[in-house]
Amino acid sequence: MLSSCMVVGPDYKEHSINLPDTWTQSIQKDNTAPFTGAQRWWQKFNDHTLNQLIKISRTSNPNIRIARARISESWHQRSVLATAWYPKSDLFGRDDYGILSYDRDSIKWDFNDSHGQLAQIQMGWDIDLFGKVKRQVEAATAEYQAKIEGWRDATVFINAEVALHYIAHRTLSARIANSQEAVKSYLKIKNMIATLLENGISSKLELHEANGRLMSSQAEIPRLIQQNIVIRNRLAALLGKQPSEMEKLLSKNLKIPTPPKSIASGFPAHILRSRPDIRRAERKIAAQTARIGVATAELYPQLSLSGALSYEYLRQGLSVETLRRNLGLGPSLKWRIFDCCATHKRIKEQKAKLTQAIVNYESTVIKAVTQIENSLTRIHYTSKRLALLKAATAENKKAAELMQTAYQLGEVDLRRLLNAQQDYIRNKDEAIATQGRRAAHSVRLFKSLGGGELPQPANNSRASTTRASR
């Protein structure tokens, strides 16, 4: 009878969704690689400090630690449900002595006049006749696997956030250095005009104008430093560190990280194996499918075996009134024959939740494809913009140098010199910011690809999970 137990409710079938054969952007040819994902993608930036920060975040970030604890919680929840497959027993004992007796007329104190003892071992075994327990364990196993993907998703997200904040910090540091260079340039121009004024060649108006540009350039530095400190403090929070500890961690590799020339974007279908959020959504469908079976099992009888091994002794005065030693065994059957269609409505409720899980899965896949295509587009056009800005910066630098010579010869006025210097500084600042944006877009592409394959969390229950899923 036990070997022929049936499992009611639908079996899980892998959900399929239509995906494009390739990315719709023709720029995909600029970012082609034979495989998808990015194993240890942050190492592709060849930045030792970034590698160190990622390593720290994966062990110290509060969100990752919480996600890891949720995996353990989910596994133990599944283990509790799995115990329903096995018999259970309880031990009950009692030993009491009489203190008094009473009737309608009086109360009589009679210590130790009576003595009672009871020892009983109760046993029970719920037979999973229609697979309710199996479906519960199946749902719990899928939830456990979804928690693993949740941990992976959190890890990818935190890794990306660390990289983005680190890139922002390095970009702001480079912009601060550029602003300091601008201050030196304007100071040089001011000193030149002051010398010309002493020789009667220039005027006080030009000196005040040059001094104003100098102060405006100096005023930019505190704003950038403030932004950089805020970014550094956010980075400290991601690492689970105090802000005071960050200076030592960020003391090396002061350049903006350079993204790899080729990024492994692969084929659209491969993101199903790469993105933890998609795998988690798929596991949610499996869990919800099993819950339909749990609700369906309520329509069928529930069979259990129960028994008790009892010993009871009762002494009243000098006589023994009861002496029992027995073992009782027997089956029990429970079948709900009327509940005003409540069970059928619960089944429909679980089916509605399954529809929601499927739609959420499809939405997650579409969101993933959109994120990847957006990231590819941003990388492509940001790279083109960066190349043009670098060329423009080189031209503006030459123009500013020639303009300074021309001003000293009296061929141009001060306004043209200051404007040429400002154009050079602005172009260089924008080139630095664009370089940071390109690196950040590369991080977002890695993130949208799922961050590469992440390891299974250490848990000796892994084999048991596989066995239970079978």
CORURKA-V706793 format. One record per residue. N is the residue number from 1. RES is the residue in one small letter. SS is DSSP state (helix for helix, strand for strand, loop for the rest). NEAR is the number of other ideal C-beta (glycine too) atoms within 10 Angstrom. D_CENTER is the distance of its C-alpha to the mean C-alpha in Angstrom with 2 decimals. Layout:
n:N res:RES ss:SS near:NEAR d_center:D_CENTER
n:N res:RES ss:SS near:NEAR d_center:D_CENTER
This chain:
n:1 res:m ss:loop near:7 d_center:45.90
n:2 res:l ss:loop near:8 d_center:42.61
n:3 res:s ss:loop near:4 d_center:42.16
n:4 res:s ss:loop near:6 d_center:42.73
n:5 res:c ss:loop near:14 d_center:40.03
n:6 res:m ss:loop near:9 d_center:38.44
n:7 res:v ss:loop near:18 d_center:34.90
n:8 res:v ss:loop near:19 d_center:34.91
n:9 res:g ss:loop near:22 d_center:32.42
n:10 res:p ss:loop near:13 d_center:30.80
n:11 res:d ss:loop near:10 d_center:29.26
n:12 res:y ss:loop near:20 d_center:25.91
n:13 res:k ss:loop near:9 d_center:26.39
n:14 res:e ss:loop near:8 d_center:23.85
n:15 res:h ss:loop near:15 d_center:23.26
n:16 res:s ss:loop near:7 d_center:24.31
n:17 res:i ss:loop near:13 d_center:23.89
n:18 res:n ss:loop near:6 d_center:25.96
n:19 res:l ss:loop near:16 d_center:24.51
n:20 res:p ss:loop near:11 d_center:26.51
n:21 res:d ss:loop near:8 d_center:28.28
n:22 res:t ss:loop near:11 d_center:27.17
n:23 res:w ss:loop near:20 d_center:25.54
n:24 res:t ss:loop near:13 d_center:27.98
n:25 res:q ss:loop near:15 d_center:28.22
n:26 res:s ss:helix near:9 d_center:31.10
n:27 res:i ss:helix near:16 d_center:29.44
n:28 res:q ss:helix near:15 d_center:27.39
n:29 res:k ss:helix near:9 d_center:30.30
n:30 res:d ss:helix near:14 d_center:29.39
n:31 res:n ss:helix near:22 d_center:26.01
n:32 res:t ss:loop near:12 d_center:26.96
n:33 res:a ss:loop near:13 d_center:25.99
n:34 res:p ss:loop near:7 d_center:26.82
n:35 res:f ss:loop near:12 d_center:23.37
n:36 res:t ss:loop near:22 d_center:19.87
n:37 res:g ss:loop near:21 d_center:16.60
n:38 res:a ss:loop near:25 d_center:16.78
n:39 res:q ss:loop near:12 d_center:16.87
n:40 res:r ss:loop near:13 d_center:16.22
n:41 res:w ss:helix near:26 d_center:16.36
n:42 res:w ss:helix near:23 d_center:16.54
n:43 res:q ss:helix near:14 d_center:19.82
n:44 res:k ss:helix near:19 d_center:21.35
n:45 res:f ss:helix near:23 d_center:21.89
n:46 res:n ss:loop near:13 d_center:24.25
n:47 res:d ss:loop near:23 d_center:23.35
n:48 res:h ss:helix near:11 d_center:23.66
n:49 res:t ss:helix near:17 d_center:22.26
n:50 res:l ss:helix near:21 d_center:19.02
n:51 res:n ss:helix near:15 d_center:18.74
n:52 res:q ss:helix near:15 d_center:19.45
n:53 res:l ss:helix near:24 d_center:16.91
n:54 res:i ss:helix near:22 d_center:14.05
n:55 res:k ss:helix near:14 d_center:15.55
n:56 res:i ss:helix near:17 d_center:15.77
n:57 res:s ss:helix near:22 d_center:12.21
n:58 res:r ss:helix near:16 d_center:11.03
n:59 res:t ss:helix near:11 d_center:13.48
n:60 res:s ss:helix near:13 d_center:13.88
n:61 res:n ss:loop near:23 d_center:10.84
n:62 res:p ss:helix near:11 d_center:11.00
n:63 res:n ss:helix near:16 d_center:7.44
n:64 res:i ss:helix near:20 d_center:7.04
n:65 res:r ss:helix near:15 d_center:10.52
n:66 res:i ss:helix near:12 d_center:10.04
n:67 res:a ss:helix near:22 d_center:7.60
n:68 res:r ss:helix near:20 d_center:10.38
n:69 res:a ss:helix near:12 d_center:12.99
n:70 res:r ss:helix near:17 d_center:11.96
n:71 res:i ss:helix near:22 d_center:12.66
n:72 res:s ss:helix near:14 d_center:15.99
n:73 res:e ss:helix near:12 d_center:16.72
n:74 res:s ss:helix near:20 d_center:16.32
n:75 res:w ss:helix near:23 d_center:18.50
n:76 res:h ss:helix near:12 d_center:21.16
n:77 res:q ss:helix near:14 d_center:21.24
n:78 res:r ss:helix near:24 d_center:21.98
n:79 res:s ss:helix near:15 d_center:24.55
n:80 res:v ss:helix near:12 d_center:26.29
n:81 res:l ss:helix near:18 d_center:26.76
n:82 res:a ss:helix near:17 d_center:28.05
n:83 res:t ss:helix near:10 d_center:30.79
n:84 res:a ss:helix near:15 d_center:32.50
n:85 res:w ss:helix near:14 d_center:33.90
n:86 res:y ss:loop near:8 d_center:36.11
n:87 res:p ss:loop near:12 d_center:39.11
n:88 res:k ss:strand near:12 d_center:38.92
n:89 res:s ss:strand near:12 d_center:41.67
n:90 res:d ss:strand near:10 d_center:42.49
n:91 res:l ss:strand near:9 d_center:45.25
n:92 res:f ss:strand near:11 d_center:47.30
n:93 res:g ss:strand near:10 d_center:50.25
n:94 res:r ss:strand near:10 d_center:52.72
n:95 res:d ss:strand near:10 d_center:55.76
n:96 res:d ss:strand near:11 d_center:57.77
n:97 res:y ss:strand near:11 d_center:61.22
n:98 res:g ss:loop near:16 d_center:63.43
n:99 res:i ss:loop near:11 d_center:64.24
n:100 res:l ss:strand near:10 d_center:66.48
n:101 res:s ss:strand near:13 d_center:67.92
n:102 res:y ss:strand near:9 d_center:69.04
n:103 res:d ss:loop near:7 d_center:70.88
n:104 res:r ss:loop near:4 d_center:72.14
n:105 res:d ss:loop near:6 d_center:74.74
n:106 res:s ss:loop near:7 d_center:73.30
n:107 res:i ss:strand near:8 d_center:70.61
n:108 res:k ss:strand near:10 d_center:71.55
n:109 res:w ss:strand near:10 d_center:69.78
n:110 res:d ss:loop near:11 d_center:69.84
n:111 res:f ss:loop near:9 d_center:67.37
n:112 res:n ss:loop near:9 d_center:66.59
n:113 res:d ss:loop near:16 d_center:68.75
n:114 res:s ss:strand near:16 d_center:65.96
n:115 res:h ss:strand near:15 d_center:63.13
n:116 res:g ss:strand near:16 d_center:60.38
n:117 res:q ss:strand near:13 d_center:57.80
n:118 res:l ss:strand near:16 d_center:55.13
n:119 res:a ss:strand near:15 d_center:52.75
n:120 res:q ss:strand near:14 d_center:50.65
n:121 res:i ss:strand near:15 d_center:47.91
n:122 res:q ss:strand near:15 d_center:46.16
n:123 res:m ss:strand near:16 d_center:44.43
n:124 res:g ss:strand near:14 d_center:42.40
n:125 res:w ss:strand near:17 d_center:40.66
n:126 res:d ss:strand near:19 d_center:38.99
n:127 res:i ss:strand near:16 d_center:39.56
n:128 res:d ss:loop near:20 d_center:36.69
n:129 res:l ss:loop near:21 d_center:39.35
n:130 res:f ss:loop near:22 d_center:37.29
n:131 res:g ss:loop near:21 d_center:33.87
n:132 res:k ss:helix near:22 d_center:32.20
n:133 res:v ss:helix near:21 d_center:30.75
n:134 res:k ss:helix near:23 d_center:29.74
n:135 res:r ss:helix near:26 d_center:27.86
n:136 res:q ss:helix near:21 d_center:26.17
n:137 res:v ss:helix near:24 d_center:25.08
n:138 res:e ss:helix near:26 d_center:24.05
n:139 res:a ss:helix near:22 d_center:21.81
n:140 res:a ss:helix near:23 d_center:20.38
n:141 res:t ss:helix near:25 d_center:19.82
n:142 res:a ss:helix near:24 d_center:17.91
n:143 res:e ss:helix near:21 d_center:15.74
n:144 res:y ss:helix near:26 d_center:15.25
n:145 res:q ss:helix near:22 d_center:14.29
n:146 res:a ss:helix near:24 d_center:11.84
n:147 res:k ss:helix near:24 d_center:10.22
n:148 res:i ss:helix near:25 d_center:10.20
n:149 res:e ss:helix near:22 d_center:8.50
n:150 res:g ss:helix near:22 d_center:5.82
n:151 res:w ss:helix near:23 d_center:5.72
n:152 res:r ss:helix near:24 d_center:6.20
n:153 res:d ss:helix near:21 d_center:3.75
n:154 res:a ss:helix near:19 d_center:1.46
n:155 res:t ss:helix near:23 d_center:5.16
n:156 res:v ss:helix near:23 d_center:6.18
n:157 res:f ss:helix near:18 d_center:5.08
n:158 res:i ss:helix near:21 d_center:6.64
n:159 res:n ss:helix near:28 d_center:9.25
n:160 res:a ss:helix near:21 d_center:10.15
n:161 res:e ss:helix near:19 d_center:10.53
n:162 res:v ss:helix near:24 d_center:12.63
n:163 res:a ss:helix near:26 d_center:14.61
n:164 res:l ss:helix near:20 d_center:15.23
n:165 res:h ss:helix near:21 d_center:16.45
n:166 res:y ss:helix near:29 d_center:18.45
n:167 res:i ss:helix near:25 d_center:20.05
n:168 res:a ss:helix near:22 d_center:20.86
n:169 res:h ss:helix near:23 d_center:22.44
n:170 res:r ss:helix near:25 d_center:24.50
n:171 res:t ss:helix near:23 d_center:25.53
n:172 res:l ss:helix near:23 d_center:26.77
n:173 res:s ss:helix near:20 d_center:28.58
n:174 res:a ss:helix near:21 d_center:30.33
n:175 res:r ss:helix near:21 d_center:31.27
n:176 res:i ss:helix near:19 d_center:32.68
n:177 res:a ss:helix near:14 d_center:34.74
n:178 res:n ss:helix near:19 d_center:35.96
n:179 res:s ss:helix near:21 d_center:37.00
n:180 res:q ss:helix near:15 d_center:38.85
n:181 res:e ss:helix near:13 d_center:40.60
n:182 res:a ss:helix near:24 d_center:41.55
n:183 res:v ss:helix near:20 d_center:43.05
n:184 res:k ss:helix near:11 d_center:45.16
n:185 res:s ss:helix near:19 d_center:46.34
n:186 res:y ss:helix near:23 d_center:47.38
n:187 res:l ss:helix near:15 d_center:48.98
n:188 res:k ss:helix near:14 d_center:50.96
n:189 res:i ss:helix near:23 d_center:52.12
n:190 res:k ss:helix near:20 d_center:53.10
n:191 res:n ss:helix near:12 d_center:55.11
n:192 res:m ss:helix near:16 d_center:56.78
n:193 res:i ss:helix near:23 d_center:57.83
n:194 res:a ss:helix near:14 d_center:59.06
n:195 res:t ss:helix near:11 d_center:61.25
n:196 res:l ss:helix near:18 d_center:62.55
n:197 res:l ss:helix near:14 d_center:63.29
n:198 res:e ss:helix near:9 d_center:65.38
n:199 res:n ss:loop near:7 d_center:67.33
n:200 res:g ss:loop near:7 d_center:67.85
n:201 res:i ss:loop near:12 d_center:65.94
n:202 res:s ss:loop near:18 d_center:62.90
n:203 res:s ss:loop near:13 d_center:62.64
n:204 res:k ss:helix near:9 d_center:60.94
n:205 res:l ss:helix near:9 d_center:59.12
n:206 res:e ss:helix near:22 d_center:57.38
n:207 res:l ss:helix near:16 d_center:56.59
n:208 res:h ss:helix near:11 d_center:54.98
n:209 res:e ss:helix near:17 d_center:53.01
n:210 res:a ss:helix near:24 d_center:51.72
n:211 res:n ss:helix near:16 d_center:50.92
n:212 res:g ss:helix near:13 d_center:48.93
n:213 res:r ss:helix near:22 d_center:46.78
n:214 res:l ss:helix near:21 d_center:46.28
n:215 res:m ss:helix near:12 d_center:45.14
n:216 res:s ss:helix near:13 d_center:42.79
n:217 res:s ss:helix near:21 d_center:41.17
n:218 res:q ss:helix near:15 d_center:40.97
n:219 res:a ss:helix near:11 d_center:39.36
n:220 res:e ss:helix near:18 d_center:36.40
n:221 res:i ss:helix near:16 d_center:35.38
n:222 res:p ss:helix near:11 d_center:34.49
n:223 res:r ss:helix near:11 d_center:32.20
n:224 res:l ss:helix near:20 d_center:30.24
n:225 res:i ss:helix near:14 d_center:30.19
n:226 res:q ss:helix near:11 d_center:28.85
n:227 res:q ss:helix near:15 d_center:25.93
n:228 res:n ss:helix near:18 d_center:25.28
n:229 res:i ss:helix near:14 d_center:25.32
n:230 res:v ss:helix near:13 d_center:22.82
n:231 res:i ss:helix near:20 d_center:20.41
n:232 res:r ss:helix near:20 d_center:21.13
n:233 res:n ss:helix near:14 d_center:20.47
n:234 res:r ss:helix near:17 d_center:17.03
n:235 res:l ss:helix near:23 d_center:16.33
n:236 res:a ss:helix near:18 d_center:17.77
n:237 res:a ss:helix near:14 d_center:15.46
n:238 res:l ss:helix near:22 d_center:12.34
n:239 res:l ss:helix near:24 d_center:14.31
n:240 res:g ss:loop near:15 d_center:15.48
n:241 res:k ss:loop near:18 d_center:18.95
n:242 res:q ss:loop near:10 d_center:21.96
n:243 res:p ss:helix near:13 d_center:22.98
n:244 res:s ss:helix near:8 d_center:26.21
n:245 res:e ss:helix near:12 d_center:24.59
n:246 res:m ss:helix near:18 d_center:23.26
n:247 res:e ss:helix near:9 d_center:26.70
n:248 res:k ss:helix near:8 d_center:27.26
n:249 res:l ss:helix near:17 d_center:23.92
n:250 res:l ss:loop near:19 d_center:24.62
n:251 res:s ss:loop near:9 d_center:28.31
n:252 res:k ss:loop near:10 d_center:28.30
n:253 res:n ss:loop near:17 d_center:27.58
n:254 res:l ss:loop near:12 d_center:28.32
n:255 res:k ss:loop near:10 d_center:28.14
n:256 res:i ss:loop near:24 d_center:25.53
n:257 res:p ss:loop near:23 d_center:23.52
n:258 res:t ss:loop near:14 d_center:25.03
n:259 res:p ss:loop near:23 d_center:22.89
n:260 res:p ss:loop near:16 d_center:24.27
n:261 res:k ss:loop near:9 d_center:27.05
n:262 res:s ss:loop near:11 d_center:25.74
n:263 res:i ss:loop near:22 d_center:22.20
n:264 res:a ss:loop near:22 d_center:21.44
n:265 res:s ss:loop near:26 d_center:20.69
n:266 res:g ss:loop near:21 d_center:22.68
n:267 res:f ss:loop near:14 d_center:23.52
n:268 res:p ss:helix near:19 d_center:21.73
n:269 res:a ss:helix near:12 d_center:21.87
n:270 res:h ss:helix near:17 d_center:20.00
n:271 res:i ss:helix near:22 d_center:16.68
n:272 res:l ss:helix near:18 d_center:16.76
n:273 res:r ss:helix near:13 d_center:16.43
n:274 res:s ss:helix near:24 d_center:13.96
n:275 res:r ss:loop near:28 d_center:11.08
n:276 res:p ss:helix near:22 d_center:8.71
n:277 res:d ss:helix near:19 d_center:8.61
n:278 res:i ss:helix near:21 d_center:12.38
n:279 res:r ss:helix near:22 d_center:12.82
n:280 res:r ss:helix near:21 d_center:11.08
n:281 res:a ss:helix near:22 d_center:13.40
n:282 res:e ss:helix near:23 d_center:16.23
n:283 res:r ss:helix near:23 d_center:15.86
n:284 res:k ss:helix near:23 d_center:16.06
n:285 res:i ss:helix near:21 d_center:19.32
n:286 res:a ss:helix near:21 d_center:20.60
n:287 res:a ss:helix near:22 d_center:20.03
n:288 res:q ss:helix near:22 d_center:21.75
n:289 res:t ss:helix near:24 d_center:24.55
n:290 res:a ss:helix near:27 d_center:25.30
n:291 res:r ss:helix near:24 d_center:25.51
n:292 res:i ss:helix near:23 d_center:28.31
n:293 res:g ss:helix near:24 d_center:30.15
n:294 res:v ss:helix near:22 d_center:29.76
n:295 res:a ss:helix near:21 d_center:31.32
n:296 res:t ss:helix near:22 d_center:33.97
n:297 res:a ss:helix near:24 d_center:35.08
n:298 res:e ss:loop near:17 d_center:36.30
n:299 res:l ss:loop near:15 d_center:39.12
n:300 res:y ss:loop near:16 d_center:40.61
n:301 res:p ss:loop near:13 d_center:42.50
n:302 res:q ss:strand near:17 d_center:40.91
n:303 res:l ss:strand near:19 d_center:42.94
n:304 res:s ss:strand near:15 d_center:42.89
n:305 res:l ss:strand near:14 d_center:45.21
n:306 res:s ss:strand near:16 d_center:46.19
n:307 res:g ss:strand near:16 d_center:48.74
n:308 res:a ss:strand near:17 d_center:50.01
n:309 res:l ss:strand near:16 d_center:52.16
n:310 res:s ss:strand near:15 d_center:54.21
n:311 res:y ss:strand near:14 d_center:56.77
n:312 res:e ss:strand near:15 d_center:58.50
n:313 res:y ss:strand near:16 d_center:61.43
n:314 res:l ss:strand near:16 d_center:63.32
n:315 res:r ss:strand near:18 d_center:66.46
n:316 res:q ss:strand near:14 d_center:68.64
n:317 res:g ss:loop near:11 d_center:71.41
n:318 res:l ss:loop near:6 d_center:73.04
n:319 res:s ss:strand near:7 d_center:72.07
n:320 res:v ss:strand near:11 d_center:68.95
n:321 res:e ss:strand near:11 d_center:67.99
n:322 res:t ss:strand near:11 d_center:65.01
n:323 res:l ss:strand near:10 d_center:63.95
n:324 res:r ss:strand near:10 d_center:61.28
n:325 res:r ss:strand near:10 d_center:59.64
n:326 res:n ss:strand near:9 d_center:57.91
n:327 res:l ss:strand near:10 d_center:55.03
n:328 res:g ss:strand near:11 d_center:53.79
n:329 res:l ss:strand near:10 d_center:51.66
n:330 res:g ss:strand near:9 d_center:50.96
n:331 res:p ss:strand near:11 d_center:48.61
n:332 res:s ss:strand near:11 d_center:47.35
n:333 res:l ss:strand near:9 d_center:46.31
n:334 res:k ss:strand near:9 d_center:44.38
n:335 res:w ss:loop near:9 d_center:44.22
n:336 res:r ss:loop near:12 d_center:43.42
n:337 res:i ss:loop near:5 d_center:46.05
n:338 res:f ss:loop near:6 d_center:45.42
n:339 res:d ss:loop near:12 d_center:42.47
n:340 res:c ss:loop near:7 d_center:43.22
n:341 res:c ss:loop near:10 d_center:40.72
n:342 res:a ss:helix near:11 d_center:37.76
n:343 res:t ss:helix near:16 d_center:36.36
n:344 res:h ss:helix near:14 d_center:36.74
n:345 res:k ss:helix near:12 d_center:34.92
n:346 res:r ss:helix near:18 d_center:32.01
n:347 res:i ss:helix near:20 d_center:31.88
n:348 res:k ss:helix near:13 d_center:31.85
n:349 res:e ss:helix near:13 d_center:29.09
n:350 res:q ss:helix near:19 d_center:26.87
n:351 res:k ss:helix near:16 d_center:27.90
n:352 res:a ss:helix near:11 d_center:26.92
n:353 res:k ss:helix near:15 d_center:23.43
n:354 res:l ss:helix near:19 d_center:23.36
n:355 res:t ss:helix near:10 d_center:24.37
n:356 res:q ss:helix near:13 d_center:21.51
n:357 res:a ss:helix near:21 d_center:19.02
n:358 res:i ss:helix near:18 d_center:20.86
n:359 res:v ss:helix near:11 d_center:20.89
n:360 res:n ss:helix near:14 d_center:17.17
n:361 res:y ss:helix near:21 d_center:16.79
n:362 res:e ss:helix near:14 d_center:19.38
n:363 res:s ss:helix near:11 d_center:17.87
n:364 res:t ss:helix near:19 d_center:14.50
n:365 res:v ss:helix near:22 d_center:16.70
n:366 res:i ss:helix near:12 d_center:18.85
n:367 res:k ss:helix near:14 d_center:16.10
n:368 res:a ss:helix near:21 d_center:14.93
n:369 res:v ss:helix near:17 d_center:18.60
n:370 res:t ss:helix near:11 d_center:19.17
n:371 res:q ss:helix near:17 d_center:16.44
n:372 res:i ss:helix near:26 d_center:17.85
n:373 res:e ss:helix near:20 d_center:21.37
n:374 res:n ss:helix near:15 d_center:20.79
n:375 res:s ss:helix near:22 d_center:19.36
n:376 res:l ss:helix near:22 d_center:22.35
n:377 res:t ss:helix near:15 d_center:24.70
n:378 res:r ss:helix near:17 d_center:23.55
n:379 res:i ss:helix near:24 d_center:23.82
n:380 res:h ss:helix near:18 d_center:27.21
n:381 res:y ss:helix near:13 d_center:28.83
n:382 res:t ss:helix near:19 d_center:27.43
n:383 res:s ss:helix near:20 d_center:28.93
n:384 res:k ss:helix near:11 d_center:32.20
n:385 res:r ss:helix near:15 d_center:32.22
n:386 res:l ss:helix near:19 d_center:31.59
n:387 res:a ss:helix near:12 d_center:34.51
n:388 res:l ss:helix near:13 d_center:36.78
n:389 res:l ss:helix near:19 d_center:35.84
n:390 res:k ss:helix near:15 d_center:36.61
n:391 res:a ss:helix near:12 d_center:39.93
n:392 res:a ss:helix near:17 d_center:40.68
n:393 res:t ss:helix near:20 d_center:39.93
n:394 res:a ss:helix near:14 d_center:42.39
n:395 res:e ss:helix near:13 d_center:45.02
n:396 res:n ss:helix near:20 d_center:44.59
n:397 res:k ss:helix near:17 d_center:44.95
n:398 res:k ss:helix near:12 d_center:48.23
n:399 res:a ss:helix near:17 d_center:49.37
n:400 res:a ss:helix near:20 d_center:48.71
n:401 res:e ss:helix near:13 d_center:50.67
n:402 res:l ss:helix near:13 d_center:53.55
n:403 res:m ss:helix near:21 d_center:53.55
n:404 res:q ss:helix near:18 d_center:54.06
n:405 res:t ss:helix near:11 d_center:57.03
n:406 res:a ss:helix near:16 d_center:58.40
n:407 res:y ss:helix near:23 d_center:58.17
n:408 res:q ss:helix near:13 d_center:60.12
n:409 res:l ss:loop near:8 d_center:62.77
n:410 res:g ss:loop near:9 d_center:62.90
n:411 res:e ss:loop near:11 d_center:61.81
n:412 res:v ss:loop near:17 d_center:58.84
n:413 res:d ss:loop near:11 d_center:58.16
n:414 res:l ss:helix near:19 d_center:55.50
n:415 res:r ss:helix near:11 d_center:53.35
n:416 res:r ss:helix near:14 d_center:52.82
n:417 res:l ss:helix near:23 d_center:51.98
n:418 res:l ss:helix near:21 d_center:49.38
n:419 res:n ss:helix near:15 d_center:47.85
n:420 res:a ss:helix near:22 d_center:47.68
n:421 res:q ss:helix near:25 d_center:45.99
n:422 res:q ss:helix near:18 d_center:43.50
n:423 res:d ss:helix near:18 d_center:42.73
n:424 res:y ss:helix near:23 d_center:42.01
n:425 res:i ss:helix near:24 d_center:39.74
n:426 res:r ss:helix near:15 d_center:37.79
n:427 res:n ss:helix near:20 d_center:37.41
n:428 res:k ss:helix near:23 d_center:36.22
n:429 res:d ss:helix near:19 d_center:33.70
n:430 res:e ss:helix near:16 d_center:32.38
n:431 res:a ss:helix near:22 d_center:32.27
n:432 res:i ss:helix near:23 d_center:30.18
n:433 res:a ss:helix near:18 d_center:27.75
n:434 res:t ss:helix near:19 d_center:27.65
n:435 res:q ss:helix near:24 d_center:27.02
n:436 res:g ss:helix near:23 d_center:23.92
n:437 res:r ss:helix near:18 d_center:22.84
n:438 res:r ss:helix near:21 d_center:23.41
n:439 res:a ss:helix near:24 d_center:21.24
n:440 res:a ss:helix near:24 d_center:18.43
n:441 res:h ss:helix near:22 d_center:18.92
n:442 res:s ss:helix near:27 d_center:18.72
n:443 res:v ss:helix near:25 d_center:15.30
n:444 res:r ss:helix near:18 d_center:14.22
n:445 res:l ss:helix near:25 d_center:16.00
n:446 res:f ss:helix near:27 d_center:14.31
n:447 res:k ss:helix near:22 d_center:10.87
n:448 res:s ss:helix near:24 d_center:12.50
n:449 res:l ss:loop near:25 d_center:13.87
n:450 res:g ss:loop near:27 d_center:10.66
n:451 res:g ss:loop near:26 d_center:11.15
n:452 res:g ss:loop near:18 d_center:13.67
n:453 res:e ss:loop near:15 d_center:14.04
n:454 res:l ss:loop near:21 d_center:12.15
n:455 res:p ss:loop near:7 d_center:14.30
n:456 res:q ss:loop near:11 d_center:14.78
n:457 res:p ss:loop near:16 d_center:14.17
n:458 res:a ss:loop near:8 d_center:17.64
n:459 res:n ss:loop near:15 d_center:19.21
n:460 res:n ss:loop near:7 d_center:22.88
n:461 res:s ss:loop near:16 d_center:22.37
n:462 res:r ss:helix near:13 d_center:21.21
n:463 res:a ss:helix near:9 d_center:24.78
n:464 res:s ss:helix near:15 d_center:25.30
n:465 res:t ss:helix near:18 d_center:22.40
n:466 res:t ss:helix near:10 d_center:24.04
n:467 res:r ss:helix near:10 d_center:27.37
n:468 res:a ss:helix near:19 d_center:26.35
n:469 res:s ss:helix near:14 d_center:24.87
n:470 res:r ss:loop near:5 d_center:28.26
